[in-house]
Amino acid sequence: MISKEKIEIASTICKVDLMSDLVGEFPELQGVMGGYFAETQGFEKDVSLAVAEHYYPIGMDSKLPKKIYSIALSLSDKIDSLVGFFGINLKPSSSKDPYAIRRTAISVVRLIIENNLKVKLRELINYSCMFYKEQGFEFDLKKLNLELGDFLYERVKNYLKEKQIRNDIIESASHNFSIDELLKVYKKTYVLNKSINKDFGKDVVAIYKRSASILLSENKNLSNFNGNVDPGLFKNDYEKNLYKKIHEIKKYYSSVGRDENFEESLKILSFCKSEVFDFFENVIVNDSDETIKNNRLELLSMLCKSFDNYFNFSKIEG
């Protein structure tokens, strides 16, 4: 259990070394000297280490804090900096980033993903804004959350590219991206990237693509289908079996917990291959009865929407 008192102490003393002549002459010693000063003054070891490490990581390749107090101090310091810069509109341009804001943001991404943390970033951002307000700086919360969220998402995309995740898989993640679920987004993209050329991965993409192509041939915008199906209009067991299988998928995704096995989640989608292909082999979607036709289209829409629980597979190539 993390001690609030220790974090408050570390936060209070972490910038003290900036007042020293040594750090003034050798800025690369920021934090390092602070850790030594804290230890010399008798602060607990984990507090001193947190002070020493709170500037890390510095971008993509530097050392990463692994101790809980070091992580907490580093993350809170970086979020506070990002909120401050975005709050006063000192955002990096396409060609200039004098305050290394991109590097700070990618460091936040690394802290969360590489330490396997589930962090509610939006709460931290709002909490930081509250402290700025107490000091006389009131920001537009809605605008700041939107802009900083988009900025962090771009850094996540860069991080995923560095990890050799396919571009189309990265784009498919944008469908349900949330800055409160950076770790989940990373794990899902990693698993899909690893599984995309396996049989079950190919099946997932093929099922979605075939279903979506029929919907798109009828209407260029998938969002125009609502997935509302009337089982009373079914004319055969193939429709009934597919409908049942879709509900099994929906039940799985509604009950899956925080410790979701993402490979298993993909396999759950692939398990409907038999019902889907039996449907396509034996059912004419474009029925002469407009009501029957629309119901079958909505059944396929319902299938596609159930796949959206994982990612937007329409972005996947192939």
VOPAGU-2260 file (C-alpha; in pm, 1 decimal, decimal comma):
REM VOPAGU-2260
SITE   aa  ch    i         X         Y         Z
SITE  MET   A    0       0,0       0,0       0,0
SITE  ILE   A    1     145,5     336,2    -100,7
SITE  SER   A    2     185,4     596,9     172,7
SITE  LYS   A    3      27,5     933,8      94,4
SITE  GLU   A    4     258,0    1096,8     350,8
SITE  LYS   A    5     572,3     969,6     178,1
SITE  ILE   A    6     452,8    1092,0    -161,8
SITE  GLU   A    7     372,8    1434,2     -18,3
SITE  ILE   A    8     720,6    1454,1     138,6
SITE  ALA   A    9     889,5    1347,6    -185,3
SITE  SER   A   10     681,6    1598,7    -383,5
SITE  THR   A   11     772,4    1876,8    -143,0
SITE  ILE   A   12    1151,0    1825,7    -159,7
SITE  CYS   A   13    1202,2    1692,3    -514,5
SITE  LYS   A   14    1300,3    2031,3    -665,0
SITE  VAL   A   15    1516,4    2157,3    -377,8
SITE  ASP   A   16    1842,3    2066,3    -555,0
SITE  LEU   A   17    1763,3    2324,1    -826,9
SITE  MET   A   18    1874,2    2588,4    -575,0
SITE  SER   A   19    2223,5    2440,2    -545,3
SITE  ASP   A   20    2525,7    2583,4    -728,8
SITE  LEU   A   21    2628,2    2232,9    -836,7
SITE  VAL   A   22    2303,4    2165,8   -1025,6
SITE  GLY   A   23    2313,2    2520,1   -1161,0
SITE  GLU   A   24    2651,0    2442,1   -1319,4
SITE  PHE   A   25    2568,8    2080,4   -1415,0
SITE  PRO   A   26    2194,6    2062,1   -1496,2
SITE  GLU   A   27    2224,3    1693,0   -1587,1
SITE  LEU   A   28    2255,8    1628,3   -1211,9
SITE  GLN   A   29    1898,5    1742,7   -1145,0
SITE  GLY   A   30    1727,2    1483,2    -932,1
SITE  VAL   A   31    2046,5    1286,7    -877,2
SITE  MET   A   32    2177,2    1547,3    -633,2
SITE  GLY   A   33    1829,4    1584,2    -486,2
SITE  GLY   A   34    1836,8    1216,7    -397,4
SITE  TYR   A   35    2174,0    1254,3    -226,8
SITE  PHE   A   36    2057,4    1563,7     -39,0
SITE  ALA   A   37    1742,6    1383,8      79,7
SITE  GLU   A   38    1937,5    1080,4     196,4
SITE  THR   A   39    2193,3    1299,2     377,7
SITE  GLN   A   40    1912,8    1484,9     554,9
SITE  GLY   A   41    1773,0    1157,0     686,3
SITE  PHE   A   42    1472,0    1096,8     464,5
SITE  GLU   A   43    1367,5     736,1     412,1
SITE  LYS   A   44    1539,7     542,0     135,9
SITE  ASP   A   45    1233,7     507,6     -91,1
SITE  VAL   A   46    1164,5     882,0     -60,9
SITE  SER   A   47    1525,0     966,0    -150,4
SITE  LEU   A   48    1516,9     723,8    -444,0
SITE  ALA   A   49    1190,7     877,4    -568,3
SITE  VAL   A   50    1351,0    1222,0    -565,5
SITE  ALA   A   51    1658,9    1088,5    -748,2
SITE  GLU   A   52    1452,9     915,4   -1017,0
SITE  HIS   A   53    1159,6    1148,7   -1068,4
SITE  TYR   A   54    1296,9    1297,3   -1392,0
SITE  TYR   A   55    1310,4     950,4   -1547,7
SITE  PRO   A   56    1230,6     825,6   -1802,1
SITE  ILE   A   57    1361,5    1088,7   -2040,4
SITE  GLY   A   58    1201,5     986,0   -2370,8
SITE  MET   A   59    1198,8     642,3   -2533,2
SITE  ASP   A   60    1534,5     493,6   -2441,2
SITE  SER   A   61    1633,5     609,5   -2093,9
SITE  LYS   A   62    1619,6     438,0   -1756,7
SITE  LEU   A   63    1269,3     365,3   -1624,7
SITE  PRO   A   64    1172,3     396,0   -1255,9
SITE  LYS   A   65    1048,3      65,5   -1116,3
SITE  LYS   A   66     984,1     138,2    -748,1
SITE  ILE   A   67     631,9     247,8    -662,7
SITE  TYR   A   68     722,8     584,5    -503,1
SITE  SER   A   69     958,5     668,5    -788,5
SITE  ILE   A   70     685,3     588,7   -1042,2
SITE  ALA   A   71     421,0     788,2    -853,8
SITE  LEU   A   72     642,5    1097,2    -819,2
SITE  SER   A   73     764,5    1081,6   -1179,6
SITE  LEU   A   74     413,1    1039,1   -1318,9
SITE  SER   A   75     258,7    1316,9   -1109,2
SITE  ASP   A   76     544,0    1556,9   -1193,6
SITE  LYS   A   77     509,2    1492,2   -1567,4
SITE  ILE   A   78     129,4    1521,4   -1567,8
SITE  ASP   A   79     161,5    1848,4   -1374,5
SITE  SER   A   80     404,5    1980,3   -1638,0
SITE  LEU   A   81     183,4    1876,3   -1930,0
SITE  VAL   A   82    -125,3    2032,5   -1773,3
SITE  GLY   A   83      63,2    2355,6   -1709,8
SITE  PHE   A   84     200,0    2384,3   -2062,9
SITE  PHE   A   85    -132,6    2301,0   -2227,7
SITE  GLY   A   86    -319,2    2523,8   -1982,6
SITE  ILE   A   87    -123,6    2832,0   -2091,0
SITE  ASN   A   88    -123,6    2719,9   -2455,8
SITE  LEU   A   89     250,1    2645,6   -2479,6
SITE  LYS   A   90     193,2    2340,6   -2699,3
SITE  PRO   A   91     457,8    2210,6   -2939,5
SITE  SER   A   92     417,5    2295,5   -3306,6
SITE  SER   A   93     495,2    2064,3   -3597,2
SITE  SER   A   94     852,0    2195,9   -3612,0
SITE  LYS   A   95     923,8    2328,2   -3261,3
SITE  ASP   A   96     913,0    2177,2   -2915,0
SITE  PRO   A   97    1142,4    2396,9   -2702,1
SITE  TYR   A   98    1012,4    2258,0   -2372,2
SITE  ALA   A   99    1043,8    1889,8   -2476,2
SITE  ILE   A  100     671,3    1836,4   -2421,1
SITE  ARG   A  101     658,1    1541,7   -2661,6
SITE  ARG   A  102     936,5    1374,0   -2467,7
SITE  THR   A  103     747,1    1429,8   -2142,1
SITE  ALA   A  104     432,0    1276,7   -2289,6
SITE  ILE   A  105     610,3     969,7   -2428,3
SITE  SER   A  106     766,0     928,1   -2082,3
SITE  VAL   A  107     415,0     918,9   -1932,1
SITE  VAL   A  108     318,8     649,1   -2182,8
SITE  ARG   A  109     628,2     443,9   -2096,2
SITE  LEU   A  110     572,2     476,4   -1720,8
SITE  ILE   A  111     222,0     333,6   -1753,9
SITE  ILE   A  112     275,5      62,1   -2013,9
SITE  GLU   A  113     617,1     -67,8   -1912,2
SITE  ASN   A  114     523,3     -76,3   -1544,3
SITE  ASN   A  115     195,4    -253,2   -1627,4
SITE  LEU   A  116     -13,8      17,3   -1458,1
SITE  LYS   A  117    -386,4      81,1   -1481,1
SITE  VAL   A  118    -404,3     456,3   -1432,8
SITE  LYS   A  119    -701,0     693,8   -1457,8
SITE  LEU   A  120    -509,4     970,2   -1634,0
SITE  ARG   A  121    -812,5    1193,4   -1671,9
SITE  GLU   A  122    -854,5    1204,7   -1294,2
SITE  LEU   A  123    -487,7    1300,5   -1253,1
SITE  ILE   A  124    -525,6    1575,1   -1514,3
SITE  ASN   A  125    -834,1    1716,2   -1341,9
SITE  TYR   A  126    -662,9    1690,1   -1002,3
SITE  SER   A  127    -364,7    1885,7   -1135,3
SITE  CYS   A  128    -599,2    2150,4   -1277,8
SITE  MET   A  129    -751,9    2188,8    -933,2
SITE  PHE   A  130    -412,1    2273,0    -783,3
SITE  TYR   A  131    -340,2    2523,4   -1060,1
SITE  LYS   A  132    -675,7    2687,5    -986,2
SITE  GLU   A  133    -582,1    2718,8    -618,0
SITE  GLN   A  134    -271,8    2909,3    -732,2
SITE  GLY   A  135    -472,8    3147,9    -948,9
SITE  PHE   A  136    -453,3    2968,4   -1286,0
SITE  GLU   A  137    -795,5    2854,5   -1406,4
SITE  PHE   A  138    -794,8    2647,5   -1725,1
SITE  ASP   A  139   -1070,7    2540,3   -1963,6
SITE  LEU   A  140   -1106,0    2181,0   -1839,5
SITE  LYS   A  141   -1299,8    2052,5   -2138,4
SITE  LYS   A  142   -1057,0    2200,8   -2391,0
SITE  LEU   A  143    -749,8    2092,7   -2196,0
SITE  ASN   A  144    -873,1    1734,1   -2155,9
SITE  LEU   A  145    -954,8    1711,5   -2526,3
SITE  GLU   A  146    -627,7    1858,3   -2650,9
SITE  LEU   A  147    -405,0    1678,9   -2402,9
SITE  GLY   A  148    -593,1    1351,9   -2462,2
SITE  ASP   A  149    -536,8    1379,5   -2838,2
SITE  PHE   A  150    -172,6    1469,5   -2781,1
SITE  LEU   A  151    -117,1    1166,6   -2558,2
SITE  TYR   A  152    -290,4     943,3   -2811,7
SITE  GLU   A  153     -43,8    1056,3   -3079,8
SITE  ARG   A  154     241,1     964,3   -2845,3
SITE  VAL   A  155      81,8     622,1   -2787,5
SITE  LYS   A  156      72,0     570,3   -3165,5
SITE  ASN   A  157     441,0     661,5   -3189,0
SITE  TYR   A  158     518,8     421,5   -2904,9
SITE  LEU   A  159     330,9     138,6   -3076,8
SITE  LYS   A  160     518,6     203,6   -3402,6
SITE  GLU   A  161     846,2     179,5   -3210,6
SITE  LYS   A  162     728,2    -161,0   -3087,3
SITE  GLN   A  163     675,7    -275,1   -3449,4
SITE  ILE   A  164     294,9    -281,6   -3429,9
SITE  ARG   A  165     136,3    -269,4   -3775,7
SITE  ASN   A  166      -0,4      70,0   -3878,2
SITE  ASP   A  167    -345,1     -66,0   -3965,5
SITE  ILE   A  168    -371,3    -228,1   -3621,5
SITE  ILE   A  169    -273,3      99,8   -3457,1
SITE  GLU   A  170    -545,1     278,0   -3653,3
SITE  SER   A  171    -800,6      13,6   -3558,1
SITE  ALA   A  172    -732,7      95,0   -3192,3
SITE  SER   A  173    -854,4     451,6   -3238,9
SITE  HIS   A  174   -1217,4     329,7   -3240,9
SITE  ASN   A  175   -1230,8     286,9   -2864,5
SITE  PHE   A  176    -920,7     469,3   -2740,4
SITE  SER   A  177    -931,1     617,9   -2392,8
SITE  ILE   A  178    -640,8     784,2   -2211,6
SITE  ASP   A  179    -765,1     604,2   -1900,1
SITE  GLU   A  180    -686,6     270,7   -2067,9
SITE  LEU   A  181    -340,1     313,4   -2219,5
SITE  LEU   A  182    -223,4     -23,3   -2090,0
SITE  LYS   A  183    -532,3    -199,9   -2226,9
SITE  VAL   A  184    -488,1     -39,2   -2570,1
SITE  TYR   A  185    -124,6    -147,7   -2579,4
SITE  LYS   A  186    -200,6    -506,3   -2477,6
SITE  LYS   A  187    -484,4    -540,5   -2729,1
SITE  THR   A  188    -274,4    -405,2   -3016,8
SITE  TYR   A  189      18,5    -625,1   -2916,0
SITE  VAL   A  190    -197,1    -939,7   -2906,7
SITE  LEU   A  191    -369,7    -859,3   -3237,0
SITE  ASN   A  192     -34,5    -784,5   -3400,1
SITE  LYS   A  193     100,0   -1118,1   -3277,3
SITE  SER   A  194    -211,8   -1310,9   -3379,6
SITE  ILE   A  195    -309,0   -1148,1   -3709,2
SITE  ASN   A  196    -135,1   -1412,6   -3923,0
SITE  LYS   A  197    -248,1   -1708,6   -3714,1
SITE  ASP   A  198    -555,4   -1904,2   -3824,3
SITE  PHE   A  199    -786,1   -1756,4   -3559,9
SITE  GLY   A  200    -660,5   -1405,0   -3634,9
SITE  LYS   A  201    -724,3   -1449,5   -4005,4
SITE  ASP   A  202   -1070,9   -1587,0   -3926,3
SITE  VAL   A  203   -1163,4   -1281,4   -3717,7
SITE  VAL   A  204   -1065,9   -1041,6   -3996,5
SITE  ALA   A  205   -1233,8   -1253,7   -4267,6
SITE  ILE   A  206   -1562,0   -1278,4   -4073,5
SITE  TYR   A  207   -1576,3    -904,0   -4016,1
SITE  LYS   A  208   -1470,5    -806,7   -4368,0
SITE  ARG   A  209   -1724,0   -1035,8   -4538,1
SITE  SER   A  210   -2008,5    -916,1   -4316,4
SITE  ALA   A  211   -1913,7    -549,6   -4346,2
SITE  SER   A  212   -1878,1    -567,9   -4725,5
SITE  ILE   A  213   -2240,6    -682,3   -4760,8
SITE  LEU   A  214   -2358,1    -398,7   -4536,9
SITE  LEU   A  215   -2150,9    -146,8   -4730,3
SITE  SER   A  216   -2290,8    -270,5   -5060,2
SITE  GLU   A  217   -2635,8    -174,8   -4930,1
SITE  ASN   A  218   -2538,5     141,8   -4746,6
SITE  LYS   A  219   -2206,4     325,9   -4762,8
SITE  ASN   A  220   -2218,9     414,3   -4393,2
SITE  LEU   A  221   -2218,6     129,5   -4138,9
SITE  SER   A  222   -2343,4     365,9   -3869,2
SITE  ASN   A  223   -2679,4     379,0   -4046,8
SITE  PHE   A  224   -2743,7      24,6   -3925,2
SITE  ASN   A  225   -2846,6       0,0   -3560,9
SITE  GLY   A  226   -2815,5    -376,1   -3502,7
SITE  ASN   A  227   -3178,6    -409,7   -3391,9
SITE  VAL   A  228   -3290,8    -756,4   -3496,2
SITE  ASP   A  229   -3635,9    -914,6   -3477,6
SITE  PRO   A  230   -3589,3   -1292,7   -3419,9
SITE  GLY   A  231   -3957,2   -1340,7   -3509,0
SITE  LEU   A  232   -3867,7   -1270,4   -3872,4
SITE  PHE   A  233   -3612,5   -1552,0   -3897,9
SITE  LYS   A  234   -3697,0   -1806,6   -4167,3
SITE  ASN   A  235   -3435,0   -2073,4   -4097,8
SITE  ASP   A  236   -3196,9   -2219,2   -3838,6
SITE  TYR   A  237   -2893,4   -2048,6   -3994,1
SITE  GLU   A  238   -3026,3   -1710,5   -3889,3
SITE  LYS   A  239   -3117,9   -1842,4   -3545,6
SITE  ASN   A  240   -2775,5   -2003,7   -3492,5
SITE  LEU   A  241   -2589,6   -1687,8   -3590,2
SITE  TYR   A  242   -2813,3   -1477,5   -3367,7
SITE  LYS   A  243   -2745,4   -1712,0   -3075,7
SITE  LYS   A  244   -2370,9   -1702,5   -3136,2
SITE  ILE   A  245   -2367,0   -1323,3   -3144,9
SITE  HIS   A  246   -2540,6   -1316,3   -2808,5
SITE  GLU   A  247   -2274,5   -1550,9   -2670,1
SITE  ILE   A  248   -2008,4   -1303,3   -2785,3
SITE  LYS   A  249   -2196,3   -1010,7   -2631,1
SITE  LYS   A  250   -2238,5   -1202,4   -2306,5
SITE  TYR   A  251   -1864,9   -1274,2   -2294,3
SITE  TYR   A  252   -1767,4    -909,8   -2346,8
SITE  SER   A  253   -2023,1    -780,6   -2096,3
SITE  SER   A  254   -1890,2   -1013,6   -1825,8
SITE  VAL   A  255   -1515,3    -997,9   -1893,0
SITE  GLY   A  256   -1329,5    -833,9   -1606,7
SITE  ARG   A  257   -1029,0    -608,8   -1562,9
SITE  ASP   A  258    -795,0    -904,9   -1613,1
SITE  GLU   A  259    -921,7    -977,9   -1962,9
SITE  ASN   A  260    -719,2   -1229,9   -2163,2
SITE  PHE   A  261    -700,7   -1050,5   -2497,2
SITE  GLU   A  262    -594,2   -1355,6   -2694,9
SITE  GLU   A  263    -895,9   -1540,2   -2558,8
SITE  SER   A  264   -1114,6   -1241,1   -2653,4
SITE  LEU   A  265    -995,0   -1268,1   -3012,9
SITE  LYS   A  266   -1053,9   -1641,8   -3016,9
SITE  ILE   A  267   -1409,4   -1588,6   -2889,2
SITE  LEU   A  268   -1473,8   -1379,9   -3202,0
SITE  SER   A  269   -1319,9   -1643,6   -3427,8
SITE  PHE   A  270   -1538,4   -1918,3   -3279,7
SITE  CYS   A  271   -1840,5   -1789,3   -3472,4
SITE  LYS   A  272   -1675,2   -1880,0   -3805,1
SITE  SER   A  273   -1893,5   -2187,4   -3857,7
SITE  GLU   A  274   -2223,2   -2005,4   -3792,7
SITE  VAL   A  275   -2121,1   -1708,2   -4008,3
SITE  PHE   A  276   -2012,8   -1910,9   -4308,1
SITE  ASP   A  277   -2313,3   -2142,6   -4280,5
SITE  PHE   A  278   -2528,2   -1829,9   -4289,6
SITE  PHE   A  279   -2357,1   -1698,2   -4601,8
SITE  GLU   A  280   -2373,4   -2036,0   -4776,9
SITE  ASN   A  281   -2740,9   -2096,2   -4709,5
SITE  VAL   A  282   -2914,3   -1760,4   -4664,5
SITE  ILE   A  283   -2987,8   -1500,3   -4930,8
SITE  VAL   A  284   -2947,0   -1170,0   -4752,6
SITE  ASN   A  285   -3096,2    -973,0   -5041,7
SITE  ASP   A  286   -3440,1   -1128,1   -4998,3
SITE  SER   A  287   -3729,1   -1010,7   -5215,7
SITE  ASP   A  288   -3921,5    -924,8   -4898,2
SITE  GLU   A  289   -3776,1    -589,7   -4789,4
SITE  THR   A  290   -3856,5    -655,2   -4423,4
SITE  ILE   A  291   -3672,4    -990,3   -4425,4
SITE  LYS   A  292   -3380,5    -834,1   -4612,0
SITE  ASN   A  293   -3344,7    -546,1   -4366,1
SITE  ASN   A  294   -3364,0    -783,4   -4070,8
SITE  ARG   A  295   -3081,2    -993,0   -4213,7
SITE  LEU   A  296   -2874,2    -683,2   -4274,6
SITE  GLU   A  297   -2931,6    -577,0   -3915,0
SITE  LEU   A  298   -2821,6    -925,5   -3804,2
SITE  LEU   A  299   -2489,3    -872,1   -3984,6
SITE  SER   A  300   -2467,6    -524,5   -3834,5
SITE  MET   A  301   -2519,0    -676,9   -3491,0
SITE  LEU   A  302   -2231,8    -916,4   -3565,4
SITE  CYS   A  303   -1998,5    -632,0   -3668,9
SITE  LYS   A  304   -2089,4    -427,1   -3362,5
SITE  SER   A  305   -2004,7    -722,8   -3138,7
SITE  PHE   A  306   -1657,8    -731,7   -3299,1
SITE  ASP   A  307   -1620,0    -361,2   -3218,6
SITE  ASN   A  308   -1583,4    -466,0   -2854,0
SITE  TYR   A  309   -1224,2    -549,1   -2943,6
SITE  PHE   A  310   -1125,0    -304,8   -3219,9
SITE  ASN   A  311   -1252,3    -147,1   -3539,4
SITE  PHE   A  312   -1162,2    -428,4   -3779,5
SITE  SER   A  313   -1262,6    -223,8   -4081,1
SITE  LYS   A  314    -922,8     -55,5   -4050,3
SITE  ILE   A  315    -737,3    -387,7   -4082,1
SITE  GLU   A  316    -586,7    -455,9   -4422,3
SITE  GLY   A  317    -654,0    -784,5   -4595,8
